Amino acid sequence: MKILVTGGAGFIGSNIVDAYIDHGCDVAVVDDLSTGDHSFVNKKAVFYNCRIQDEALDNIFFRFQPDVVNHHAAHINLRHSVVNPIYDAENNIIGSLNLLKNAVKYRTKKIIFSSTGGAIYGEPDSLPVSEKTPAVPLSPYGAAKLSVEHYIRIWHLLHGLDYTIFRYPNVYGPRQNPEGEAGVIAIFALQMLSKKTPTIFGDGTKTRDYLYISDVVQANILALEKGSCETLNLGWGQEVSDQNVYDCVSKALEFNRKPNYSLPRPGEVNRIALNSDRAVQSLNWSPEITFPAGVKRAVRYYIEQKKKYR
Ligand SMILES: NC(=O)c1ccc[n+]([C@@H]2O[C@H](COP(=O)([O-])OP(=O)(O)OC[C@H]3O[C@@H](n4cnc5c(N)ncnc54)[C@H](O)[C@@H]3O)[C@@H](O)[C@H]2O)c1
């Protein structure tokens, strides 16, 4: 199977590329390296340094002729999307439309899309949210992701393109960029390793659902064969507070200082957790790495990185 992975030099995309190659797939990566790292790109993948919104994407599709597009390229900084929504939309909406246009032109069978459960449900009345909960994003980033979900659904109706849309919770683990939508574990770990005291925005009670990278990768493998025309939450369905994250990371690093606290930031939701029953049913997927176990693994990675770049 030939799979084009957009964002395959980034945190989640590069881990998926490795797994697809181990699975025996031919993989091409399209990434503009805006936040990605070329050293993360698997040597067995063909690499194209290109923005998904560029005309040059046509030629890449022409040469590679993918069966499946796994779409992970995005401008992922939610707070920047509040300040610069046009830049966010150019990358996340226009770029995705260019991808869909080429997918149809070159007869791609399926698209797997990384949407966000953390930023499209707004502040729901009850948690964990299922996919039936109305999507009311509070940020341009969330609005862009939701609009791409609609375009994909419409592309299925108009052109028969198959899809699986994943609504991720906060994903964490090796290679995560601390600048990202959900990079709090990376941020805390790297600051603590540099003996800096991290800041919690708000009073520490804000909650997120955290999923370790290998569980996300597994869902993307299963979606190659299952989950046709489905929109699926991934997550544990459990809320983990910012204070909890701080305590867990500081315990793993034996860091004894209390955090600083600052004002909450605009565009961010207060509480979220995702019910993934539908993914369990449709993909036969379930998460395996618990939060404390995942934090230990992630922290080990940042300790190794710190040693490498010292
Ligand atoms: N990390 C999370 O917790 C999380 C949660 C929900 C959804 N997502 C989604 O998963 C995807 C991957 O996120 P990540 O955490 O790995 O982020 P990341 O920044 O590590 O990866 C994104 C990759 O896309 C590339 N890219 C960005 N804009 C591009 C463009 N216009 N053209 C080509 N390449 C471009 C970047 O260089 C980077 O390599 C994103 O679509 C993100 O919105 C992530």
The ligand as a Gaussian input file, in Angstrom:
#p B3LYP/6-31G(d) Opt

LIG

0 1
 N       -0.445000      16.894000      19.503000
 C       -1.720000      16.783000      19.855000
 O       -2.038000      16.554000      21.009000
 C       -2.816000      16.924000      18.836000
 C       -4.137000      16.947000      19.277000
 C       -5.155000      17.057000      18.333000
 C       -4.856000      17.107000      16.988000
 N       -3.546000      17.106000      16.600000
 C       -3.259000      17.194000      15.170000
 O       -2.314000      16.196000      14.808000
 C       -1.475000      16.699000      13.761000
 C       -0.010000      16.525000      14.122000
 O        0.265000      17.289000      15.291000
 P        1.686000      17.227000      16.024000
 O        1.431000      17.382000      17.474000
 O        2.444000      16.054000      15.531000
 O        2.343000      18.581000      15.510000
 P        3.753000      18.874000      14.818000
 O        3.892000      20.352000      14.753000
 O        4.835000      18.108000      15.490000
 O        3.524000      18.299000      13.369000
 C        2.927000      19.031000      12.327000
 C        3.804000      18.852000      11.100000
 O        3.188000      19.485000       9.992000
 C        4.165000      20.259000       9.301000
 N        3.421000      21.349000       8.651000
 C        2.768000      22.367000       9.243000
 N        2.149000      23.138000       8.321000
 C        2.425000      22.576000       7.116000
 C        2.063000      22.905000       5.787000
 N        1.287000      23.950000       5.518000
 N        2.524000      22.120000       4.777000
 C        3.306000      21.025000       5.047000
 N        3.681000      20.676000       6.294000
 C        3.238000      21.443000       7.314000
 C        5.140000      20.717000      10.356000
 O        6.408000      21.061000       9.837000
 C        5.185000      19.488000      11.264000
 O        6.181000      18.595000      10.853000
 C       -1.905000      18.142000      13.512000
 O       -2.798000      18.171000      12.433000
 C       -2.626000      18.513000      14.786000
 O       -3.602000      19.518000      14.569000
 C       -2.522000      17.020000      17.486000

